[in-house]
Amino acid sequence: MKEIVFVLGGCRSGKSRFALDYANRQYRKKIFLATSQALDDEMERRIAQHRKARGPDWTTIEETTNITETLVSLNTNYELVLIDCLTIWISNLLMDGETEDKIISRTENLIEGMKKVDQSIIVVSNEVGAGIVPENKMAREFRDIIGILNQRVAACSDAVVLTVAGLPHVIKGKLR
């Protein structure tokens, strides 16, 4: 049975590790939809480490901006799509000059796409609203968009997991 699981937490909170572990326990045919891009050596190393950690059981698709189109066009032979992460996706869209309204519209399209596909979905995002108010306009806009996106994805998810210090806490629904 299809499920949508939303995993969020702060930086280095264990959210991606939890999402991978959960996916590996529950699913055999898996796609990892990666939104990161290697803009410097450090990010290139991180991406390589993540690929290695996933192992050969995963098919990786890298898409920085058009994740909805990619999601709905995937082969239905897969049981699961893990999207990691929405925060980087929003950052990519902002850096491409997209407006807040356009990004919110793309978010709604993503949610509709997640509901439409046959595969289960695990979505990873950062919780960025627990800190101080950012000092510049773009950072505040980023925080606000992520907050809206996280609320909307959580609303359509069967289960929501908040990771803190490597510990997963189910805050909505139940996991398999």
ZATOR-244303 format. One record per atom (N, C-alpha, C): x, y, z; residue in three letters; atom name; residue number from 1. Coordinates in steps of 0.2 Angstrom, whole numbers, plus 5000, padded with zeros to 4 digits. Each point is the difference from the previous one (the first is absolute). Layout:
residues N
   xx   yy   zz   r  a   k
    X    Y    Z ALA CA NUM
...
end
This chain:
residues 176
   xx   yy   zz   r  a   k
 5004 4994 5000 MET  N   1
 4996 5006 5000 MET CA   1
 5004 5006 5000 MET  C   1
 4999 5005 4996 LYS  N   2
 5003 5006 4999 LYS CA   2
 5000 5004 5007 LYS  C   2
 5006 5003 5001 GLU  N   3
 5000 5005 5006 GLU CA   3
 5004 5006 4998 GLU  C   3
 4999 5006 5003 ILE  N   4
 5004 5006 5000 ILE CA   4
 5002 5001 5007 ILE  C   4
 5007 5000 5000 VAL  N   5
 5003 5001 5007 VAL CA   5
 5005 5007 4999 VAL  C   5
 4999 5004 5005 PHE  N   6
 5003 5007 5000 PHE CA   6
 5005 5000 5005 PHE  C   6
 5007 5001 4999 VAL  N   7
 5005 4999 5005 VAL CA   7
 5003 5007 5000 VAL  C   7
 5000 5004 5006 LEU  N   8
 5003 5006 5001 LEU CA   8
 5004 5001 5006 LEU  C   8
 5005 5004 5000 GLY  N   9
 5004 5002 5006 GLY CA   9
 5005 5005 4998 GLY  C   9
 5004 5002 5005 GLY  N  10
 5005 5005 4999 GLY CA  10
 5006 4997 4996 GLY  C  10
 5005 5004 4998 CYS  N  11
 5006 4998 4997 CYS CA  11
 5003 4994 5004 CYS  C  11
 5002 4995 4997 ARG  N  12
 5004 4994 5003 ARG CA  12
 4996 4997 5006 ARG  C  12
 4993 5000 4999 SER  N  13
 4996 4998 5006 SER CA  13
 4999 4992 4999 SER  C  13
 5002 4997 4994 GLY  N  14
 4999 4993 4999 GLY CA  14
 4994 4999 4995 GLY  C  14
 4997 5005 4997 LYS  N  15
 4994 4999 4996 LYS CA  15
 5002 4996 4994 LYS  C  15
 5005 5001 4996 SER  N  16
 5001 4996 4994 SER CA  16
 5002 4993 5002 SER  C  16
 5004 4999 5006 ARG  N  17
 5002 4993 5002 ARG CA  17
 4993 4996 5002 ARG  C  17
 4996 5004 5003 PHE  N  18
 4994 4996 5002 PHE CA  18
 4996 4998 4994 PHE  C  18
 4999 5005 4995 ALA  N  19
 4996 4999 4994 ALA CA  19
 5003 4994 4996 ALA  C  19
 5007 5000 5000 LEU  N  20
 5003 4994 4996 LEU CA  20
 4999 4994 5004 LEU  C  20
 5001 5000 5006 ASP  N  21
 4999 4993 5004 ASP CA  21
 4993 4998 5000 ASP  C  21
 4995 5004 5000 TYR  N  22
 4993 4998 5000 TYR CA  22
 4999 4998 4993 TYR  C  22
 5002 5003 4995 ALA  N  23
 4999 4998 4993 ALA CA  23
 5003 4993 4999 ALA  C  23
 5006 4999 5002 ASN  N  24
 5003 4993 4999 ASN CA  24
 4997 4995 5004 ASN  C  24
 4997 5001 5006 ARG  N  25
 4996 4995 5003 ARG CA  25
 4993 4998 4997 ARG  C  25
 4997 5005 4997 GLN  N  26
 4993 4999 4997 GLN CA  26
 5000 4999 4993 GLN  C  26
 5005 5002 4996 TYR  N  27
 4999 4999 4992 TYR CA  27
 5006 4997 4997 TYR  C  27
 4999 4997 4994 ARG  N  28
 5006 4997 4996 ARG CA  28
 5001 5004 4994 ARG  C  28
 4996 5002 4996 LYS  N  29
 5001 5004 4994 LYS CA  29
 4999 5008 5002 LYS  C  29
 5006 5003 5000 LYS  N  30
 5000 5007 5003 LYS CA  30
 5003 5005 4995 LYS  C  30
 4998 5006 5000 ILE  N  31
 5003 5005 4996 ILE CA  31
 5001 5006 5006 ILE  C  31
 5006 5002 4999 PHE  N  32
 5002 5006 5004 PHE CA  32
 5000 5006 4995 PHE  C  32
 4996 5005 5002 LEU  N  33
 4999 5006 4996 LEU CA  33
 5004 5006 5003 LEU  C  33
 5006 5001 4998 ALA  N  34
 5005 5005 5003 ALA CA  34
 4999 5007 4997 ALA  C  34
 5000 5005 5005 THR  N  35
 4999 5007 4997 THR CA  35
 5006 5004 5001 THR  C  35
 5005 4997 5003 SER  N  36
 5007 5004 5001 SER CA  36
 5004 5000 4993 SER  C  36
 5004 5005 5000 GLN  N  37
 5004 5001 4995 GLN CA  37
 5007 5001 5003 GLN  C  37
 5005 4998 4996 ALA  N  38
 5007 5001 5003 ALA CA  38
 5003 5006 4997 ALA  C  38
 4999 5005 5004 LEU  N  39
 5003 5007 4998 LEU CA  39
 5007 5001 5003 LEU  C  39
 5002 4996 5004 ASP  N  40
 5007 5001 5003 ASP CA  40
 5003 4993 5002 ASP  C  40
 5006 5000 5002 ASP  N  41
 5003 4993 5001 ASP CA  41
 4997 4997 5006 ASP  C  41
 4998 5004 5005 GLU  N  42
 4998 4997 5006 GLU CA  42
 4993 4997 4999 GLU  C  42
 4996 5003 4996 MET  N  43
 4993 4997 4998 MET CA  43
 5001 4994 4996 MET  C  43
 5005 5000 4995 GLU  N  44
 5001 4994 4996 GLU CA  44
 5002 4994 5005 GLU  C  44
 5004 5001 5005 ARG  N  45
 5002 4995 5005 ARG CA  45
 4994 4997 5003 ARG  C  45
 4995 5005 5002 ARG  N  46
 4994 4998 5004 ARG CA  46
 4996 4996 4996 ARG  C  46
 4999 5002 4993 ILE  N  47
 4996 4996 4996 ILE CA  47
 5003 4993 4999 ILE  C  47
 5006 5000 4999 ALA  N  48
 5004 4993 4999 ALA CA  48
 4999 4996 5006 ALA  C  48
 5000 5003 5006 GLN  N  49
 4999 4996 5006 GLN CA  49
 4993 4997 5001 GLN  C  49
 4995 5004 4998 HIS  N  50
 4993 4998 5000 HIS CA  50
 4999 4995 4995 HIS  C  50
 5003 5000 4994 ARG  N  51
 4999 4995 4995 ARG CA  51
 5003 4993 5003 ARG  C  51
 5006 5001 5002 LYS  N  52
 5003 4994 5003 LYS CA  52
 4995 4997 5006 LYS  C  52
 4998 5004 5004 ALA  N  53
 4996 4998 5006 ALA CA  53
 4993 4996 4997 ALA  C  53
 4997 5003 4995 ARG  N  54
 4994 4997 4997 ARG CA  54
 5002 4992 4998 ARG  C  54
 5005 4999 4996 GLY  N  55
 5002 4994 4998 GLY CA  55
 4997 4998 4993 GLY  C  55
 5001 4994 4998 PRO  N  56
 4997 4998 4993 PRO CA  56
 4993 4999 4999 PRO  C  56
 4996 4999 5006 ASP  N  57
 4993 4999 5000 ASP CA  57
 4996 5006 4998 ASP  C  57
 5003 5005 4999 TRP  N  58
 4997 5007 4998 TRP CA  58
 5001 5002 4993 TRP  C  58
 4995 5002 4996 THR  N  59
 5001 5004 4994 THR CA  59
 4999 5007 5002 THR  C  59
 5006 5004 4998 THR  N  60
 5000 5007 5002 THR CA  60
 4998 5004 4993 THR  C  60
 4996 5005 5001 ILE  N  61
 4998 5005 4995 ILE CA  61
 5002 5007 5003 ILE  C  61
 5004 5004 4997 GLU  N  62
 5002 5006 5002 GLU CA  62
 4996 5005 4996 GLU  C  62
 4996 5004 5004 GLU  N  63
 4995 5006 4997 GLU CA  63
 5000 5005 5005 GLU  C  63
 5003 5006 4998 THR  N  64
 5000 5006 5004 THR CA  64
 4994 5004 5001 THR  C  64
 4996 5000 4994 THR  N  65
 4994 5005 5000 THR CA  65
 4993 4997 4998 THR  C  65
 5001 4995 4995 ASN  N  66
 4993 4997 4998 ASN CA  66
 4999 4994 5003 ASN  C  66
 4999 5000 5006 ILE  N  67
 4999 4993 5004 ILE CA  67
 4993 4997 4999 ILE  C  67
 4995 5005 4999 THR  N  68
 4993 4997 4999 THR CA  68
 5000 4997 4993 THR  C  68
 5002 5003 4995 GLU  N  69
 5000 4997 4993 GLU CA  69
 5004 4993 5000 GLU  C  69
 5006 5000 5004 THR  N  70
 5003 4994 5001 THR CA  70
 4996 4994 5003 THR  C  70
 4997 5002 5006 LEU  N  71
 4997 4996 5004 LEU CA  71
 4994 4996 4996 LEU  C  71
 4996 5004 4997 VAL  N  72
 4994 4997 4996 VAL CA  72
 5002 4997 4994 VAL  C  72
 5006 5000 4997 SER  N  73
 5002 4997 4994 SER CA  73
 5004 4993 5002 SER  C  73
 5001 4999 5006 LEU  N  74
 5004 4994 5002 LEU CA  74
 4997 4993 4998 LEU  C  74
 5004 4995 4999 ASN  N  75
 4998 4993 4999 ASN CA  75
 4996 4998 5006 ASN  C  75
 4994 4997 4999 THR  N  76
 4996 4997 5005 THR CA  76
 5002 4994 5003 THR  C  76
 5006 4997 4997 ASN  N  77
 5003 4994 5003 ASN CA  77
 5003 5001 5007 ASN  C  77
 5001 5006 5002 TYR  N  78
 5003 5002 5006 TYR CA  78
 4995 5000 5005 TYR  C  78
 5001 4998 5007 GLU  N  79
 4996 5000 5005 GLU CA  79
 5000 5007 5004 GLU  C  79
 5006 5003 5000 LEU  N  80
 5001 5006 5004 LEU CA  80
 5004 5005 4996 LEU  C  80
 4998 5007 5002 VAL  N  81
 5004 5005 4998 VAL CA  81
 5002 5004 5006 VAL  C  81
 5006 5001 5001 LEU  N  82
 5003 5004 5006 LEU CA  82
 5002 5007 4997 LEU  C  82
 4997 5005 5002 ILE  N  83
 5002 5007 4998 ILE CA  83
 5004 5003 5005 ILE  C  83
 5006 5002 4999 ASP  N  84
 5005 5003 5005 ASP CA  84
 5004 5005 4996 ASP  C  84
 4999 5007 5002 CYS  N  85
 4995 5002 5005 CYS CA  85
 4996 5006 4997 CYS  C  85
 4994 5001 5003 LEU  N  86
 4996 5006 4998 LEU CA  86
 5004 5007 5001 LEU  C  86
 5004 5000 5005 THR  N  87
 5003 5006 5002 THR CA  87
 5005 5003 4995 THR  C  87
 5004 4995 4997 ILE  N  88
 5004 5001 4995 ILE CA  88
 4996 5002 4993 ILE  C  88
 4995 4997 4999 TRP  N  89
 4996 5001 4994 TRP CA  89
 4997 5007 5001 TRP  C  89
 4998 5003 5005 ILE  N  90
 4998 5007 5001 ILE CA  90
 5005 5004 4999 ILE  C  90
 5006 4999 5003 SER  N  91
 5006 5004 4999 SER CA  91
 5002 5000 4993 SER  C  91
 5000 4995 4996 ASN  N  92
 5001 5000 4993 ASN CA  92
 4995 5004 4996 ASN  C  92
 4994 5000 5002 LEU  N  93
 4995 5004 4996 LEU CA  93
 5001 5007 5002 LEU  C  93
 5002 5002 5006 LEU  N  94
 5001 5007 5001 LEU CA  94
 5006 5003 4997 LEU  C  94
 5005 4996 4999 MET  N  95
 5006 5002 4997 MET CA  95
 4999 5000 4992 MET  C  95
 4995 4997 4998 ASP  N  96
 4998 5001 4993 ASP CA  96
 4996 5006 4999 ASP  C  96
 4998 5003 5005 GLY  N  97
 4996 5006 4999 GLY CA  97
 4993 4999 5001 GLY  C  97
 4997 4995 5002 GLU  N  98
 4993 4999 5000 GLU CA  98
 4997 5004 5006 GLU  C  98
 4994 5002 4999 THR  N  99
 4997 5004 5005 THR CA  99
 4997 4995 5005 THR  C  99
 4998 5003 5006 GLU  N 100
 4997 4996 5005 GLU CA 100
 4993 4997 4998 GLU  C 100
 4996 5004 4996 ASP  N 101
 4994 4998 4997 ASP CA 101
 5001 4994 4996 ASP  C 101
 5005 5000 4996 LYS  N 102
 5001 4995 4995 LYS CA 102
 5003 4993 5004 LYS  C 102
 5004 5001 5005 ILE  N 103
 5002 4995 5004 ILE CA 103
 4994 4996 5003 ILE  C 103
 4996 5004 5003 ILE  N 104
 4994 4998 5004 ILE CA 104
 4996 4996 4995 ILE  C 104
 4999 5002 4994 SER  N 105
 4996 4997 4995 SER CA 105
 5004 4993 4998 SER  C 105
 5006 5000 4999 ARG  N 106
 5004 4994 4999 ARG CA 106
 4999 4995 5006 ARG  C 106
 5000 5003 5006 THR  N 107
 4999 4995 5006 THR CA 107
 4993 4997 4999 THR  C 107
 4995 5004 4998 GLU  N 108
 4993 4996 5000 GLU CA 108
 5000 4995 4994 GLU  C 108
 5004 5002 4995 ASN  N 109
 5001 4995 4994 ASN CA 109
 5003 4993 5003 ASN  C 109
 5005 5001 5004 LEU  N 110
 5004 4995 5002 LEU CA 110
 4996 4995 5005 LEU  C 110
 4996 5003 5004 ILE  N 111
 4995 4997 5004 ILE CA 111
 4995 4996 4996 ILE  C 111
 4997 5003 4995 GLU  N 112
 4996 4996 4996 GLU CA 112
 5003 4995 4996 GLU  C 112
 5006 5001 4998 GLY  N 113
 5004 4994 4997 GLY CA 113
 5001 4994 5005 GLY  C 113
 5002 5002 5006 MET  N 114
 5001 4995 5005 MET CA 114
 4994 4996 5001 MET  C 114
 4994 5003 5000 LYS  N 115
 4994 4996 5001 LYS CA 115
 4998 4996 4994 LYS  C 115
 5002 5002 4994 LYS  N 116
 4998 4997 4994 LYS CA 116
 5004 4993 4998 LYS  C 116
 5007 5000 5002 VAL  N 117
 5004 4995 4998 VAL CA 117
 4998 4993 5004 VAL  C 117
 5002 4995 4997 ASP  N 118
 4999 4993 5004 ASP CA 118
 5005 4999 5005 ASP  C 118
 5005 5002 5000 GLN  N 119
 5006 4999 5005 GLN CA 119
 4999 5003 5006 GLN  C 119
 5002 4997 5005 SER  N 120
 5001 5003 5007 SER CA 120
 5005 5006 4999 SER  C 120
 4999 5005 5005 ILE  N 121
 5005 5005 4999 ILE CA 121
 5002 5002 5007 ILE  C 121
 5007 5001 5001 ILE  N 122
 5003 5002 5006 ILE CA 122
 5003 5007 4998 ILE  C 122
 4998 5005 5004 VAL  N 123
 5003 5007 4998 VAL CA 123
 5004 5003 5006 VAL  C 123
 5005 5002 4999 VAL  N 124
 5005 5003 5005 VAL CA 124
 5000 5008 4999 VAL  C 124
 5000 5003 5006 SER  N 125
 5000 5007 5000 SER CA 125
 5003 5003 5007 SER  C 125
 5003 5006 4999 ASN  N 126
 5003 5003 5007 ASN CA 126
 4994 5004 5003 ASN  C 126
 5001 4999 5007 GLU  N 127
 4995 5005 5004 GLU CA 127
 5005 5006 5001 GLU  C 127
 4998 5006 4997 VAL  N 128
 5004 5006 5001 VAL CA 128
 4997 5005 5004 VAL  C 128
 4994 4999 5002 GLY  N 129
 4996 5005 5004 GLY CA 129
 5002 5001 5007 GLY  C 129
 5004 4996 5003 ALA  N 130
 5001 5000 5007 ALA CA 130
 5006 5004 5002 ALA  C 130
 5003 5004 4996 GLY  N 131
 5005 5004 5001 GLY CA 131
 4998 5007 5001 GLY  C 131
 5005 5005 4999 ILE  N 132
 4999 5007 5001 ILE CA 132
 4997 5003 4993 ILE  C 132
 4997 5005 5000 VAL  N 133
 4998 5003 4994 VAL CA 133
 5006 5002 4996 VAL  C 133
 5001 4998 4993 PRO  N 134
 5005 5002 4996 PRO CA 134
 5001 5007 4999 PRO  C 134
 5006 5002 4999 GLU  N 135
 5001 5008 4999 GLU CA 135
 4999 5002 4993 GLU  C 135
 5000 4996 4995 ASN  N 136
 4999 5003 4994 ASN CA 136
 4994 4997 4996 ASN  C 136
 4997 5004 4995 LYS  N 137
 4994 4998 4997 LYS CA 137
 4999 4994 4997 LYS  C 137
 5006 4998 4996 MET  N 138
 4999 4993 4997 MET CA 138
 5000 4994 5005 MET  C 138
 5004 5001 5005 ALA  N 139
 5000 4995 5006 ALA CA 139
 4993 4999 5003 ALA  C 139
 4997 5006 5001 ARG  N 140
 4993 5000 5003 ARG CA 140
 4995 4997 4995 ARG  C 140
 5001 5002 4994 GLU  N 141
 4995 4997 4995 GLU CA 141
 5001 4992 4999 GLU  C 141
 5007 4998 5001 PHE  N 142
 5001 4993 4999 PHE CA 142
 4997 4996 5006 PHE  C 142
 5001 5003 5006 ARG  N 143
 4997 4997 5006 ARG CA 143
 4993 5000 5000 ARG  C 143
 4996 5005 4998 ASP  N 144
 4993 5000 4999 ASP CA 144
 4998 4995 4995 ASP  C 144
 5003 4999 4994 ILE  N 145
 4998 4996 4995 ILE CA 145
 5000 4993 5003 ILE  C 145
 5006 4998 5003 ILE  N 146
 5001 4993 5003 ILE CA 146
 4995 4999 5005 ILE  C 146
 4998 5005 5004 GLY  N 147
 4995 4999 5005 GLY CA 147
 4993 4998 4997 GLY  C 147
 4998 5004 4995 ILE  N 148
 4994 4998 4997 ILE CA 148
 5000 4993 4996 ILE  C 148
 5006 4999 4997 LEU  N 149
 5001 4994 4996 LEU CA 149
 4999 4994 5005 LEU  C 149
 5004 5000 5006 ASN  N 150
 5000 4995 5005 ASN CA 150
 4993 4999 5003 ASN  C 150
 4996 5005 5001 GLN  N 151
 4993 4999 5002 GLN CA 151
 4996 4997 4995 GLN  C 151
 5000 5001 4994 ARG  N 152
 4996 4997 4995 ARG CA 152
 5002 4993 4999 ARG  C 152
 5007 4999 4999 VAL  N 153
 5002 4993 5000 VAL CA 153
 4997 4996 5006 VAL  C 153
 5001 5002 5006 ALA  N 154
 4998 4997 5006 ALA CA 154
 4993 4998 4999 ALA  C 154
 4996 5005 4998 ALA  N 155
 4992 4999 5000 ALA CA 155
 4998 4994 4995 ALA  C 155
 5004 4999 4995 CYS  N 156
 4998 4995 4995 CYS CA 156
 5004 4993 5002 CYS  C 156
 5004 5000 5005 SER  N 157
 5004 4994 5001 SER CA 157
 4996 4995 5005 SER  C 157
 5001 4994 4999 ASP  N 158
 4997 4995 5004 ASP CA 158
 5004 5000 5007 ASP  C 158
 5006 5001 5000 ALA  N 159
 5004 5000 5006 ALA CA 159
 5006 5006 4999 ALA  C 159
 5001 5003 5006 VAL  N 160
 5005 5005 5000 VAL CA 160
 5005 4999 5006 VAL  C 160
 5006 5000 4998 VAL  N 161
 5005 4998 5005 VAL CA 161
 5005 5006 5001 VAL  C 161
 5001 5002 5006 LEU  N 162
 5004 5006 5002 LEU CA 162
 5007 4996 5003 LEU  C 162
 5005 5002 4997 THR  N 163
 5007 4997 5003 THR CA 163
 5003 5005 5004 THR  C 163
 5002 4998 5006 VAL  N 164
 5004 5005 5004 VAL CA 164
 5006 4996 5003 VAL  C 164
 5006 5002 4999 ALA  N 165
 5006 4997 5003 ALA CA 165
 5000 4993 4998 ALA  C 165
 4998 4998 4994 GLY  N 166
 5000 4993 4997 GLY CA 166
 4995 4996 5003 GLY  C 166
 4995 5003 5003 LEU  N 167
 4994 4996 5003 LEU CA 167
 4994 5002 4996 LEU  C 167
 4997 4995 4997 PRO  N 168
 4993 5001 4996 PRO CA 168
 4995 5000 5005 PRO  C 168
 4995 5005 4999 HIS  N 169
 4994 5001 5004 HIS CA 169
 4994 5000 4995 HIS  C 169
 4996 4996 5000 VAL  N 170
 4994 5000 4996 VAL CA 170
 4995 5005 5003 VAL  C 170
 4999 5005 4996 ILE  N 171
 4995 5005 5003 ILE CA 171
 4993 5000 4996 ILE  C 171
 5000 4996 4995 LYS  N 172
 4993 4999 4997 LYS CA 172
 5000 4993 4997 LYS  C 172
 4994 4997 5001 GLY  N 173
 4999 4993 4997 GLY CA 173
 5004 4995 5003 GLY  C 173
 5001 4995 4996 LYS  N 174
 5004 4994 5002 LYS CA 174
 5004 4998 4994 LYS  C 174
 5006 4997 5002 LEU  N 175
 5004 4997 4995 LEU CA 175
 4999 4993 4999 LEU  C 175
 5001 4997 4995 ARG  N 176
 4999 4992 4999 ARG CA 176
 5004 4996 5005 ARG  C 176
end
